[in-house]
Amino acid sequence: MAATKLSRTHSMPECVEDTLSAHRNEIVSLLSRMPNEVEQEMLKGFIMNLCHVKELNIGVYYPKVVSCLQAKGFIFPSNVKFHY
């Protein structure tokens, strides 16, 4: 009968850590493209507080935040103009 060779298996935390390390750049890239809730709430509050302004121009810094808010059903007032 052949002897069975036992090998050490990695624990779950080690496997997760190895996976995260191997894909670190992709994870950072993905997270950097997703605006956080604070940015979304800040822009929403800014827009809502300036509803009385005739024309509100939003520049290139906010397109990701705007996209997330639109996806969540936020309706931008008609005075908001986007300039990407």
Beta strands, then each sheet from edge to edge (+ up, - down):
strand 1: 56-58
strand 2: 80-82
sheet 1: 1+ 2+
end
